[in-house]
Structures are given as C-alpha cells and as structure tokens.
Amino acid sequence: MITSLQTPYEILKNSMLSKPRMMGTAGEKATTAFLLDFLSQKGLAPRTEEIDWSTAKVNGRKAMYLIMGVFVVLINLSLDLRAPINGYVSIPLAILSVVCLVLFGKALGDGKMPFFGMLGKGKNVLCDIAPADGAEDAKTVYFTAHTDSVSSNMPGVYIKLIIGLLNGFMTVFWVTLFSSAYGLIDFFSGTSRYAGTIRTMNGIIFWASVLVLLLIIANMFTQRVNESPGACDNGSGSAILLSLASHYKEKPAQNLHMKFCWFAAEEWGLYGSKQYVADHKEEIEAQKENSYLINVDMVGTELSYLDKAGFIIQKPLNKQLNKLIAETAEALEIEARPFRSLMGNNSDHAPFRKLKMEVAFFLAKKDTKRIHSPKDTLEHVKPEKLDDALRLITGVVEKLDGV
C-alpha cells in the first residue's frame, strides 16, 4: 500500500522507480502495479493500454554494424584496384554504404525487421484530468515519461564503442570521397601532384577501418541486462509525473485537459509512445494545433532541456514551449539549462513531434555518463532538482492555462 508520499524524491525513494525494472522482468510488472495503485489512491482512475515491444531494434543495430564492417572492407579492397577503376568503384561504394545504413536504420526504427528479436507484451499507464470549467474547447497538455530501465553488461565502454564506431565509419566515408576524387584527377591529368596526399589518406582509411572492425567485434559482446536501478533514467521523470498528477487532481487547470502517460519499452525503441500515437493518431492530429507535450525523460544532478537539435543545421525543438520554460525559470529563480544535441528524437516526445505537435524535452544531460549502468542510483538524484522541475512545469502550465 502507498503511504502519504508528497515530493517527487519521496515517491522515487520509496517505490519501484528506483529499482531495476527492465522490460520482461518482475520489476516491470511491479512498476506497473505501483503506478496503478498510486494513481487509484489519488482518485485518478488510471487505465492501461497493452503494447507490443521487441528486442529487434537493439539486435538489428548489431546487424547494421556488421554491414558497416563489410562496407569498410569493400572500400579498402576497391582502393587497391588499378586506376581509374579504383576511383570509379570506391566513390559509389562509399555513397552506397551510407544510403544502405540510413535505409536499414529507418526500417529498424519503423519496426519492419521484427525477425531480429523476440516479441513481448507491456503496458502503458494512462490517466486524464479534465479542466475545472469543463470547457469543450480546452487545450490539451500531455505529460510523458518512461517507466523501464536497462543496463549494459559493459556500461563503462558501451557508449564509447558506438561513438567510436560511427566516427570511424564517417572518417572512412569522407576520406574515401576525397582520396578517390584526387586519384581520378591525378590519373586524367597525368601529373601525380596528389600522390603523397592520396597515400596519406588511404593510410587514414585503413586504420580507421581497423578501428571500426575492432569496435564492431567488441560490440557483438554487449548485452542488455537488468542491473540499472534507473533512479535518474527514468525513475525521476515518472516520479515527477506522479506528483504533477496528484497536484492537478486537487487543483485542476481552468482551460487545460491534461493527459498523463507513463510509457513502457522506451529503452528498446520507443515502443510505448509509438504505439500510443498510432492508436490515438486521429485524436492527436485533430487537436495538435491546440496541444502541447512535456516529456520528462530524466532529472538528476541538473535540470536541463533540449533547445536545438540537428546533425548539420540545428533547429529549435519548438516555437513556444522553450520560451515559456526560460521565462518561467527566470521568474521563479530556477536554474534550468538549455542544451543542444545532434539528436532530438531519442525519447518519447519523438512520435508526437513527428505529427508536428509542439513538444518540450527535459533531459539531465550531465547525468548521461552514468545511466544504463549500476551507477544510476538514488544518491545521484538531487531532491531539490526534482522539486525545481515540479515548480517549473507547474509554472509553465499556468502560462499555458492563460494563453
């Protein structure tokens, strides 16, 4: 039974939200039961929606890295062909490698390769709070967090493996394009002015390829295990949503319809949020111009939110919400740090953003070094940061309620 839990930290400390709860384990089921019990005792009438999830995306990425390895070997072999054939083969081969990886990654993300993994069942936990005045034209605010945790059997090196692998592959790609282009220029001009440069570039390609292949082999030994307490990622966000739901049950907004969503299987490929959006797509699209989403992925030693994202050109994540977050933080004297990232769609706001909904994304960027590992414990979550997040979000909601 749940006692009178008040602050997000107290909820986090005294619940399954600070214990291992990987999908497919007893911890997952206990977490769902805890959420339903907590919300029921607050009089919030929670419900669940079943989802399908799979290990296919995680396993499929390993197959994608193997394909990456095959391409770097082929690129190296093509560079040893006689001129100008080496240039004619290596440039299209490098371009084809990137195209194949992009298409493969998209197919994995869209769930079109289920044969790579095992299928499982899970549950999203949901509850709604109607506006106080019952207005039919009220705006909608979604609050989202994910309930599952996960760890790697090699947590200290896993992220470094992936970063090194991708950087190595991109080095092979770009240097191949330049080296091959210089080789073709040399061949047709008959000057050999770039011969030394080409030898240097081909040496870079070779050693970058060796690095890629070694990291691919190492990555084959990584496995996902149930060893992370997940206090920050994402027990913190789930606890904040429980506090918000409790607050707005007692003091509902005047002109906002609130939807609280605790999504499952985020760590395996955003399965919970993707299925929710698919199941409610007509409703979401009909109201998206009058809706907002606040995704609290995690809050630990800092309170930060994504400002801009993009691999080449970084664009603002939203038009209005980040401005309201900054204004509210300043007014309440809360330290909330905006940050930028190459990736803006790696959490549960992504499926909603794909439908052009206004979304905000809170992520403790400084804590990413310890997540997905046994180090993601309660001691690394600062109670005052969770309280700040609660005050900040309620402040933003007040502004939205008055918009």
Phi, psi and omega in degrees: 000151182266132176273187182283084179272135186248294186277159177303321181295319178297319177298313181299314184295324188254029184214179176293349184289352175241026179230155180304136184206049178297148178304139179086006180246170177297330178298324177298312182294321179295325179293316177300316179297320179298313181299315180296319180294314180300309184293323179296319180292337175273002179074032187259359176050061180289162177217166177238155172230127183286142177232159170258136175224166186209159173272007187298320184292320179293312179292323181296328178296327177295321177295323178296321178292326176296319176298320177303317179296320178299318181294320181293327176293314179298321179298316179297319178295320182294328180292341179272357177289160181288149179289146000268010183300323181301320179290320180294330182271316188292321181295307177299326181294318179296316179295318179298324181298316180292318179300315181297318181292321178296314180294320178296314179297320179294318179297320176297314181297329180274003178072028183266006179230060184293342183292350179279348186212182179262141181269140177225170177247146177212181182223130166276144176250130187226151168203154182238150173229119183283155177295151184299323182269001176066022183296130181288334182264020182296148174290162180243133175239123175264134172245124185231148173204165178247150189259343186270154173237164180202157178220159174258149176287351174228062188297331183289337185239352189301308182296320179297323177300312184293315180298315179297320180296313182292318179295320178297317180295317180293329175296314177301316182299304186292317182293326176298316180300314182290314181298317181292321178295316177297322179298319179293321178297315179299318184295312185280338177272336180069022184261334185058028183290338182254012186303314180295319178297319181296318179298319179296315180297319179294328174294320176298317179299316182298310184288327174295324178293320177300316178300313180302314182295320178295319180290326176296316178298316179297321181294333179297338182267356178282140179225154176267131184227168185260059184243359180265124175296337176062034181296318177277309185250095358227049173298324182298313180294319179296321179293321178298319178296323177295320177294319178297316180298318178298317181297312185282345170294320179280324183227075183295151176294158182282319188232024182233131171267121185257134178237119180257130184229119172255103188270143178263161172060030175297319185292347182255003178133030177059035185297318183296312182290323179296319181289324177300313180297320179296318182287334184242023188300316182298316179295315182295315181294326180292332185247004190298331179287347183236027185228155178222154177226133176241110181259116179259090182289313175190147176227125182227262179272355177211164175244111183219157183219149182286125181264302181227151180216152177154144183284317180251302177252119181271126183244152178301142180292326182212173181264329189236319190298317181295326176296317178294322179297313181296316180296318181292318179299317179295316181295325182267002181057047178254134177278108178228115189263122172283145176222164179245155183211152174291330183246129179244002186235036183255030177208184192289352175284341188302312181298328178287319179298326179299333177269012177071029175276150176287120184231152171234152189222109177265128181212126177284085188302322182291344183267358184296341180290342182244356179287166182059033180208167176297350181279350181280071186250170183300328184296341180266003177257122181272121181306322183293331178289323176295319178296320177298318179299318179297314180294320181295313183293319178295327176293319177296319179298320177301319178293318178295324180295333180263353181293000000 
